[in-house]
Amino acid sequence: MKHSFPFILGVLAITSCNSQGDTSVKDLSVDFTEFSEVAGIGSPIEVTCDKDTVYIIDFNDNKVIERVKFSTGDVLGREVGIGTGPGEIIPPIRMMLTDDSIFVHSMSMQKMMSAPRGALTSLKDKGTLPPESSRVFALNNNEFVMTLVPFGPFTDTGDARFAMTDNSLNRQYTFGSFPRHTPTDQKAEPAALAMFHQVTDIHRLSQDKFVAVGQYEISYYGKGADGKYELINEVVVEPYDYEIIDAGENRSPKVKRLDGYKTGIVSSIVIGGNVYLAFFRGTDDESVNFRVYDSEGRHIANIEPNQAVNAPIAVSDDGEIIGLQENESTTLLVKSGKISL
C-alpha cells in the first residue's frame, strides 16, 4: 500500500561493539526511519538540508529542485526551471549554503548563481567559471574554491589543484597539488591527475580549515602564515589504480579506473568536525555504509545502517544523516538517529 508523505516516529538505536582489528576504530550500527515520500524523483544527484528544508537536486525533471519540510515530511514543491532565461539553470547542478545565501553551480553551463536563503526562485548570475576549472565550492560568503583542470592552452596553473576566488569567481591565488601516491600518479601529467582525482565535495571544518573529498583520498587544508591555504594532511582511504588515455593536444586526457578496484567515496558530509564518507556496500549493491575520519584524518569509526540507505546524503542541523530509499515509483527520505562517537 502506498502512503502519502508519512512522518514515522520510532526509537532510533545506535549500537557499538569493539572492532576485532584496530580497537581505536569503533564499529557502530544505526537505524534509519522514513520521514517523507516523494513522487517523481528521476535521478537524484544531491541532497542538501537548510534548517527545516531539505532540497533534492533532480537531474530528470523540468524543475530541478524538490523541497521537503524536514520537521513534518510535507512536500513543498519544485523550484528553478531548466533553461537559460532569468532564474533558470541547466543541470547537473550543485547547491551550496553560506550564512545568508544559496549558491548554485551549473556544471554544464559553468555558471554560478546566487539567491538569499529562503528565496531560491530569485537566482541571479554571479559569474562564469574559466575554462581551466571544473567545479566551485563555497567556504563562506566571500571565499570560494575552484578545482583546476590544466589542459591544452590552459596550463598557466601548473601543478596547482585549486584556485581561491571571491563570490564573483575572480581568481585570487592558486594552491595545493594533485595526489601522487601510486606509480601511475608519479608519471602522470597534471591534466590526467585532475581528471582522475576529481574533487566531489569540499567541507569547511573551521574558520581556517577545510577538507577536500575525492573518490579515493581526503585532503586537509589550512591557512598558513601568509593567510593562504596550504595542504596539511592527505589520507588515501581506498586503494586505486588507473590507466591514462591520451585525448590529444588541446583536450584533456581520459582516465580509466582499472578493474579490481572499488568505486570509492560516493558521498560525504561533516558532523561535529568529523568527516563521514559513504561507500557502496558491494559491486551490485548501491546502498551505502560509512567510514568516519576526524578533523586530523584519523579513521575513528565504521557505521553500518540497519536499513538500506542510498546516496546522496546530507546532514540536518541536529546532526542526523539524511539519505534516500527507492520505493517502486517514489523516493523515500530517511534520517538516522544522532550518532555519538
Secondary structure in CASP SS format (residue, H / E / C, confidence):
PFRMAT SS
TARGET T0000
AUTHOR 0000-0000-0000
METHOD secondary structure of the structure
MODEL  1
M C 1.00
K C 1.00
H C 1.00
S C 1.00
F C 1.00
P C 1.00
F C 1.00
I C 1.00
L C 1.00
G C 1.00
V C 1.00
L C 1.00
A C 1.00
I E 1.00
T E 1.00
S E 1.00
C E 1.00
N E 1.00
S C 1.00
Q C 1.00
G C 1.00
D C 1.00
T C 1.00
S C 1.00
V C 1.00
K E 1.00
D E 1.00
L E 1.00
S E 1.00
V E 1.00
D C 1.00
F E 1.00
T E 1.00
E E 1.00
F E 1.00
S E 1.00
E E 1.00
V E 1.00
A E 1.00
G C 1.00
I C 1.00
G C 1.00
S C 1.00
P E 1.00
I E 1.00
E E 1.00
V E 1.00
T E 1.00
C E 1.00
D E 1.00
K C 1.00
D C 1.00
T E 1.00
V E 1.00
Y E 1.00
I E 1.00
I E 1.00
D E 1.00
F C 1.00
N C 1.00
D C 1.00
N C 1.00
K E 1.00
V E 1.00
I E 1.00
E E 1.00
R E 1.00
V E 1.00
K E 1.00
F C 1.00
S C 1.00
T C 1.00
G C 1.00
D C 1.00
V E 1.00
L E 1.00
G E 1.00
R E 1.00
E E 1.00
V E 1.00
G E 1.00
I E 1.00
G C 1.00
T C 1.00
G C 1.00
P C 1.00
G C 1.00
E C 1.00
I E 1.00
I C 1.00
P C 1.00
P C 1.00
I E 1.00
R E 1.00
M E 1.00
M E 1.00
L E 1.00
T C 1.00
D C 1.00
D C 1.00
S E 1.00
I E 1.00
F E 1.00
V E 1.00
H E 1.00
S E 1.00
M C 1.00
S C 1.00
M C 1.00
Q C 1.00
K E 1.00
M E 1.00
M E 1.00
S E 1.00
A E 1.00
P E 1.00
R C 1.00
G C 1.00
A C 1.00
L H 1.00
T H 1.00
S H 1.00
L C 1.00
K E 1.00
D E 1.00
K E 1.00
G E 1.00
T E 1.00
L C 1.00
P C 1.00
P C 1.00
E C 1.00
S E 1.00
S E 1.00
R E 1.00
V E 1.00
F E 1.00
A E 1.00
L C 1.00
N C 1.00
N C 1.00
N C 1.00
E C 1.00
F E 1.00
V E 1.00
M E 1.00
T E 1.00
L E 1.00
V C 1.00
P C 1.00
F E 1.00
G C 1.00
P C 1.00
F E 1.00
T C 1.00
D C 1.00
T C 1.00
G C 1.00
D C 1.00
A C 1.00
R C 1.00
F E 1.00
A E 1.00
M E 1.00
T E 1.00
D C 1.00
N C 1.00
S C 1.00
L C 1.00
N C 1.00
R E 1.00
Q E 1.00
Y E 1.00
T E 1.00
F E 1.00
G C 1.00
S C 1.00
F C 1.00
P C 1.00
R C 1.00
H C 1.00
T C 1.00
P H 1.00
T H 1.00
D H 1.00
Q H 1.00
K H 1.00
A C 1.00
E C 1.00
P H 1.00
A H 1.00
A H 1.00
L H 1.00
A H 1.00
M H 1.00
F H 1.00
H C 1.00
Q C 1.00
V C 1.00
T C 1.00
D E 1.00
I E 1.00
H E 1.00
R E 1.00
L E 1.00
S E 1.00
Q C 1.00
D C 1.00
K E 1.00
F E 1.00
V E 1.00
A E 1.00
V E 1.00
G C 1.00
Q C 1.00
Y C 1.00
E E 1.00
I E 1.00
S E 1.00
Y E 1.00
Y E 1.00
G E 1.00
K E 1.00
G C 1.00
A C 1.00
D C 1.00
G C 1.00
K C 1.00
Y E 1.00
E E 1.00
L E 1.00
I E 1.00
N E 1.00
E E 1.00
V E 1.00
V E 1.00
V C 1.00
E C 1.00
P C 1.00
Y C 1.00
D C 1.00
Y E 1.00
E E 1.00
I E 1.00
I E 1.00
D C 1.00
A C 1.00
G C 1.00
E C 1.00
N C 1.00
R C 1.00
S C 1.00
P C 1.00
K E 1.00
V E 1.00
K E 1.00
R E 1.00
L C 1.00
D C 1.00
G C 1.00
Y C 1.00
K C 1.00
T C 1.00
G C 1.00
I E 1.00
V E 1.00
S E 1.00
S E 1.00
I E 1.00
V E 1.00
I E 1.00
G C 1.00
G C 1.00
N E 1.00
V E 1.00
Y E 1.00
L E 1.00
A E 1.00
F E 1.00
F E 1.00
R E 1.00
G E 1.00
T C 1.00
D C 1.00
D E 1.00
E E 1.00
S E 1.00
V E 1.00
N E 1.00
F E 1.00
R E 1.00
V E 1.00
Y E 1.00
D C 1.00
S C 1.00
E C 1.00
G C 1.00
R C 1.00
H E 1.00
I E 1.00
A E 1.00
N E 1.00
I E 1.00
E E 1.00
P E 1.00
N C 1.00
Q C 1.00
A C 1.00
V C 1.00
N E 1.00
A E 1.00
P E 1.00
I E 1.00
A E 1.00
V E 1.00
S C 1.00
D C 1.00
D C 1.00
G C 1.00
E C 1.00
I E 1.00
I E 1.00
G E 1.00
L E 1.00
Q E 1.00
E E 1.00
N E 1.00
E C 1.00
S C 1.00
T E 1.00
T E 1.00
L E 1.00
L E 1.00
V E 1.00
K E 1.00
S E 1.00
G C 1.00
K C 1.00
I C 1.00
S C 1.00
L C 1.00
END
